[in-house]
């Protein structure tokens, strides 16, 4: 290889070096050095003398590394229409024995059953593509299938993972709906559902939400191998609805037992939920209305909630089942007796919960049936009545019974200690302009 350049002497005697294009001469495959002959060049048109300079460079033989003994880690996501072979290729695994084991072994059948687009798979391999280990998370998000090359054979087993639990705190503003706000803030749907359940006695999420309402929530998030898997329990939450602030704190009483209390130690949940459906719209209120079937003006003594057929209906309070069956215009009907004074009626059900029977004890929030349009109904909806001394009253405005606190002095002291720590992240976030805290 020849590098050609020139020392240039100007009329004033100054010398400088200028480069020209490099000439590459190949004289043989095993040549270790390249030589070229200096060529004298006549003066140019500018009167400057030029001299060719030839340099001899040594060519070093490249060093080839043997990486077969090295371990390489890779991760790939299963794509739509993928095969096991394609996935292994993206994991840089070229191992016929491992491919056959993953496709045919009974030990890896769970991987083939859950070979679903979007799932991430990680693996380690040698430099020449031999599988060392493979990690395949399973659908329950708390176990995984691990495949390992031990000695001369491949083995596979399902192992339980130990997730890391982080407490995350986020805040959001209602612009259109609860789910719209939680989606914008990156809050899981499970947390939104818990929040609606916690404040369901104080806020009717069907009609009470206002644009500009705000909420802040602190909740558990489980992580495996650095990736979030699923949300856990809400530890504390604040919801400002129509300028009124509602707060709830989880009181852990041990053995996975506990309840949500106000910062003062009073139960957040009232004796009755405001709504028997988690989310729907009110199609007809407690008032006079023109009956769509009878074609007459009649008093409507309940609230109708429009919802798709099959939507779960929940008991609004602890009760015993007083009636399960069919009542003329109501169609399939359930009546719950809560005490000597309060009863609730649920009508037009498509079907009852399996095994529901008269006299059965029901807890607040338990499913009792499913939305339908049996009886005098023009579309799927739930007709809900709230009765006091067997007289229907408006459930949206009625003053609901209040649960009494059951904490003794020791429990109250423990709760105050827990609540102080759990409310701190909410207060820190509310005092700042950020929307996320971990």
C-alpha positions in Angstrom: 0.0 0.0 0.0 1.5 3.4 -1.0 0.6 6.7 0.6 1.5 9.5 -1.8 2.1 13.1 -0.6 4.4 16.0 -1.3 6.7 18.4 0.6 6.0 21.7 -1.1 8.6 24.5 -1.1 7.3 28.0 -1.9 9.3 30.8 -3.5 9.9 32.2 0.0 11.5 29.0 1.2 8.6 27.8 3.4 8.1 24.0 3.3 4.7 22.3 3.9 3.2 18.8 3.3 0.2 18.2 1.1 -1.6 14.9 0.6 -2.7 13.3 -2.7 -5.0 10.2 -3.2 -3.8 6.9 -1.8 -2.7 4.2 -4.3 -3.4 0.6 -3.2 -1.1 -2.1 -4.7 -1.8 -5.7 -4.0 1.2 -7.8 -4.9 0.2 -11.1 -3.2 -2.1 -12.7 -0.6 0.7 -13.2 1.9 2.5 -9.9 1.4 3.5 -8.4 4.8 4.8 -5.1 3.5 4.2 -2.9 0.5 6.9 -0.9 -1.4 6.7 1.8 -4.1 9.3 3.7 -6.0 9.7 7.5 -5.6 8.9 9.4 -8.7 10.2 12.8 -9.4 7.7 15.3 -10.6 8.4 18.4 -12.7 7.6 21.8 -11.5 3.9 22.7 -11.8 2.4 25.7 -13.5 2.7 27.7 -10.3 6.5 27.3 -10.3 6.5 25.2 -7.1 8.9 22.3 -6.9 7.2 19.0 -5.9 8.8 15.8 -4.6 7.1 12.4 -4.1 7.5 10.8 -0.7 7.0 7.0 -0.3 6.2 5.5 3.1 6.4 1.7 3.8 3.6 0.4 6.2 3.5 -2.9 7.9 0.2 -4.8 7.5 -0.8 -6.6 10.7 -2.7 -9.9 10.5 -6.2 -9.5 12.1 -6.6 -11.3 15.4 -9.7 -13.6 15.3 -11.2 -14.2 18.8 -12.8 -17.5 19.7 -16.1 -16.5 21.5 -17.6 -20.0 21.7 -16.8 -20.1 25.4 -18.5 -16.8 26.1 -22.1 -16.4 27.4 -24.5 -14.0 25.6 -27.8 -12.8 26.8 -30.8 -11.8 24.6 -34.5 -11.0 24.8 -37.2 -11.1 22.2 -40.9 -10.6 22.1 -43.2 -13.2 20.5 -44.7 -11.7 17.3 -48.0 -12.4 15.6 -47.6 -15.5 13.5 -44.4 -16.5 15.1 -43.0 -20.0 15.2 -40.6 -21.5 17.8 -37.8 -21.5 15.2 -38.3 -17.8 14.4 -38.2 -16.9 18.0 -35.0 -18.9 18.7 -33.5 -17.2 15.7 -34.1 -13.7 17.1 -32.6 -15.0 20.4 -29.5 -15.9 18.5 -29.9 -19.6 19.3 -28.8 -22.1 16.6 -29.4 -25.4 18.5 -31.4 -28.2 16.8 -31.5 -30.2 20.0 -33.0 -27.3 22.0 -35.5 -26.5 19.2 -36.7 -30.1 19.2 -37.0 -30.1 23.0 -39.0 -27.0 23.1 -41.4 -28.2 20.3 -42.0 -31.7 21.5 -41.1 -32.3 25.2 -44.1 -32.8 27.7 -42.0 -30.6 30.1 -42.4 -27.6 27.8 -46.1 -28.1 26.8 -47.1 -25.1 28.9 -44.9 -22.9 26.8 -46.5 -24.1 23.6 -50.0 -23.5 25.1 -49.1 -20.0 26.1 -47.1 -19.1 23.0 -48.9 -15.7 22.7 -47.9 -12.6 20.7 -46.6 -9.9 22.9 -44.9 -12.1 25.6 -41.2 -11.4 26.2 -38.8 -14.4 26.3 -35.2 -14.2 27.5 -32.3 -16.6 27.0 -28.6 -17.1 27.4 -26.4 -18.9 24.8 -22.9 -19.6 23.8 -21.1 -17.7 21.1 -21.9 -20.5 18.6 -25.6 -20.4 19.4 -26.0 -23.3 21.9 -28.8 -22.8 24.4 -27.7 -22.4 28.0 -31.0 -21.3 29.6 -34.4 -19.9 28.6 -36.9 -17.9 30.7 -40.6 -17.9 29.7 -43.0 -16.0 31.9 -46.4 -17.7 32.3 -49.9 -16.1 32.2 -50.5 -15.9 35.9 -47.5 -13.4 36.0 -46.1 -15.0 39.1 -44.6 -18.2 37.7 -42.3 -18.9 34.8 -41.0 -21.9 32.8 -37.2 -22.2 32.9 -35.3 -24.4 30.5 -31.6 -25.2 31.3 -28.8 -27.2 29.7 -27.3 -29.2 32.5 -24.5 -31.5 31.5 -25.6 -33.3 28.4 -29.3 -32.9 28.7 -32.0 -30.3 28.7 -34.4 -29.9 31.7 -37.4 -27.7 32.3 -39.4 -26.7 35.4 -42.0 -24.2 36.5 -40.7 -21.9 39.2 -42.5 -19.4 41.4 -41.3 -15.9 41.1 -41.0 -13.5 44.0 -42.2 -10.1 42.8 -40.8 -6.8 44.1 -43.6 -4.6 45.4 -43.3 -0.9 44.8 -45.6 1.8 46.0 -46.5 4.2 43.2 -48.4 7.4 43.6 -50.1 9.3 40.7 -52.5 12.1 40.3 -55.0 12.9 37.4 -57.8 15.2 36.4 -61.2 14.2 35.1 -61.9 15.6 31.7 -64.4 13.1 30.3 -64.5 9.9 32.5 -62.7 8.1 35.2 -61.1 5.6 32.8 -60.1 8.4 30.5 -58.2 10.1 33.3 -56.5 6.9 34.6 -55.4 5.9 31.1 -53.9 9.4 30.5 -52.0 9.1 33.8 -50.8 5.5 33.2 -52.9 4.1 36.1 -54.0 0.5 35.7 -57.7 -0.3 35.2 -57.6 -2.5 38.3 -56.7 0.6 40.4 -59.6 2.6 38.8 -62.0 -0.2 39.7 -60.8 -0.3 43.3 -61.2 3.5 43.6 -64.8 3.3 42.3 -65.5 0.6 44.8 -63.8 2.4 47.8 -65.7 5.6 47.2 -68.9 4.0 45.8 -70.9 4.9 49.0 -70.0 8.6 48.7 -69.7 9.2 45.0 -72.1 7.9 42.3 -69.6 7.4 39.4 -72.5 7.3 37.0 -73.7 10.9 37.5 -71.6 12.7 40.1 -68.3 13.1 38.2 -67.5 16.7 37.1 -65.0 18.0 34.6 -62.1 19.3 36.7 -62.5 16.7 39.5 -59.1 15.5 40.7 -57.8 12.4 42.4 -54.5 11.1 43.8 -53.9 7.5 44.5 -51.1 5.5 46.1 -51.1 1.8 45.2 -49.0 -1.4 45.1 -47.4 -2.4 41.8 -45.7 -5.8 41.4 -42.5 -6.1 39.4 -40.7 -9.2 38.1 -37.3 -9.0 36.6 -37.6 -5.2 36.5 -40.9 -5.3 34.5 -44.3 -4.3 36.0 -46.7 -7.3 36.1 -49.9 -6.3 37.9 -51.3 -3.7 40.3 -52.1 -4.6 43.9 -54.0 -2.9 46.7 -54.7 0.8 47.0 -52.9 2.0 50.1 -54.4 5.5 50.2 -56.5 7.7 47.9 -58.0 11.1 47.7 -60.9 12.1 45.4 -62.0 15.7 45.0 -65.5 15.6 43.6 -67.5 18.8 43.0 -65.1 20.6 45.4 -65.7 18.1 48.1 -62.7 16.0 49.3 -63.0 12.3 50.1 -60.1 10.4 51.5 -59.5 6.7 52.3 -56.6 4.8 53.9 -56.1 1.1 54.0 -55.9 -0.2 57.6 -54.0 -3.5 57.6 -55.1 -5.6 60.5 -52.9 -8.6 59.6 -53.6 -12.0 57.9 -54.7 -10.1 54.8 -57.6 -8.6 56.8 -58.4 -4.9 56.8 -60.7 -2.1 55.6 -60.6 1.4 54.2 -61.1 4.2 56.8 -61.1 8.0 56.7 -58.0 9.7 58.2 -60.1 10.1 61.3 -60.6 6.3 61.6 -64.2 6.1 60.4 -65.4 3.5 57.8 -65.4 4.9 54.3 -68.1 2.6 53.1 -71.6 3.4 54.1 -74.1 0.6 54.8 -75.4 1.0 51.2 -73.6 1.6 47.9 -75.0 4.4 45.7 -75.3 2.1 42.7 -75.9 -1.6 42.0 -73.7 -1.5 38.8 -70.1 -0.6 38.7 -70.3 1.6 35.6 -73.3 2.5 33.4 -75.6 5.4 32.5 -78.9 6.3 34.1 -81.6 6.0 31.4 -84.6 6.9 33.6 -84.7 8.5 37.0 -87.1 8.5 40.0 -90.0 10.7 38.6 -93.1 10.8 36.5 -92.5 9.4 33.0 -94.3 8.2 29.9 -94.3 4.5 30.1 -92.8 3.2 26.8 -95.0 0.0 26.7 -98.2 1.0 28.5 -98.2 4.4 26.7 -99.4 6.2 29.8 -97.9 8.7 32.3 -96.9 6.8 35.5 -94.8 7.3 38.5 -91.4 5.7 38.1 -90.5 4.5 41.6 -86.9 3.5 40.9 -83.9 4.2 38.8 -83.1 2.5 35.5 -79.5 1.8 34.6 -78.9 1.1 30.9 -76.2 -1.6 30.5 -75.4 -4.4 28.1 -77.1 -7.8 28.7 -75.0 -9.9 31.0 -73.6 -7.0 33.1 -73.1 -8.1 36.7 -75.5 -6.7 39.3 -74.2 -6.3 42.8 -76.0 -6.1 46.2 -75.8 -2.6 47.5 -75.6 -3.7 51.1 -75.4 -6.8 53.4 -78.7 -8.6 53.3 -80.7 -11.8 53.1 -82.5 -12.8 49.9 -86.2 -12.2 50.4 -87.4 -13.1 46.9 -86.0 -14.7 43.8 -88.4 -15.3 40.8 -90.6 -13.6 38.3 -93.0 -10.6 39.0 -95.2 -9.6 36.1 -93.9 -6.4 34.6 -90.6 -6.6 36.5 -89.7 -10.0 34.9 -86.9 -11.8 36.7 -86.6 -10.1 40.1 -84.5 -10.2 43.2 -85.6 -8.5 46.5 -83.1 -8.2 49.3 -84.0 -7.5 52.9 -81.3 -5.5 54.7 -82.9 -5.0 58.1 -86.4 -4.5 59.5 -86.6 -1.1 57.6 -84.7 -1.3 54.3 -85.2 -3.5 51.2 -83.9 -3.2 47.7 -85.4 -4.6 44.4 -83.6 -5.5 41.2 -85.7 -6.2 38.1 -85.6 -7.2 34.4 -82.6 -9.6 35.0 -81.6 -11.9 32.2 -80.7 -14.5 34.8 -80.0 -15.0 38.4 -76.6 -15.8 39.9 -76.1 -19.6 40.0 -77.5 -21.1 43.2 -79.1 -17.9 44.5 -82.0 -18.8 46.8 -84.4 -17.3 49.3 -82.9 -16.9 52.8 -79.3 -16.8 51.6 -77.0 -14.3 53.3 -75.5 -11.8 50.9 -72.6 -9.4 51.4 -72.4 -5.9 50.0 -70.9 -6.1 46.5 -71.8 -9.7 45.9 -73.2 -10.5 42.4 -76.8 -11.5 42.6 -77.7 -11.6 38.9 -77.2 -10.1 35.4 -78.7 -7.3 33.4 -81.4 -8.2 30.9 -84.8 -7.1 29.5 -87.3 -9.6 30.9 -90.8 -8.3 31.8 -92.0 -4.9 30.5 -88.7 -3.6 29.1 -87.8 -2.2 25.6 -84.1 -2.7 26.0 -81.5 -4.2 28.4 -81.3 -2.3 31.7 -81.6 -2.7 35.4 -84.6 -1.3 37.3 -83.4 -0.6 40.9 -85.7 0.4 43.8 -84.6 1.5 47.3 -87.5 1.0 49.9 -87.9 2.3 53.4 -90.7 0.6 55.3 -91.8 -0.9 51.9 -92.2 2.6 50.4 -89.9 3.4 47.3 -87.7 6.4 47.8 -85.2 8.0 45.4 -81.9 6.1 46.0 -79.9 8.9 44.4 -80.9 11.4 47.1 -81.9 9.3 50.0 -79.8 9.7 53.2 -78.1 6.3 53.5 -77.5 4.5 56.8 -73.9 5.0 58.1 -71.7 2.2 59.4 -70.4 2.7 62.8 -66.6 2.5 63.6 -65.5 -0.6 65.3 -61.9 0.3 66.3 -60.8 0.0 69.9 -58.1 2.2 71.4 -55.3 -0.1 70.4 -56.5 -0.5 66.8 -57.0 3.3 66.5 -53.4 4.0 67.6 -52.1 1.4 65.1 -54.2 2.9 62.4 -53.0 6.4 63.0 -49.4 5.2 62.7 -50.2 3.5 59.4 -52.2 6.3 58.0 -49.5 8.9 58.7 -47.0 7.0 56.5 -49.6 6.2 53.7 -50.9 9.8 53.4 -47.5 11.3 53.1 -46.9 10.5 49.4 -50.4 11.9 48.6 -49.6 15.2 50.4 -46.1 15.4 48.8 -47.6 15.0 45.3 -50.5 17.4 45.9 -48.0 20.1 47.0 -45.9 19.7 43.8 -46.5 20.1 40.1 -45.5 16.6 39.2 -47.9 13.8 38.4 -46.0 10.7 39.5 -44.1 9.7 42.6 -42.4 6.4 43.4 
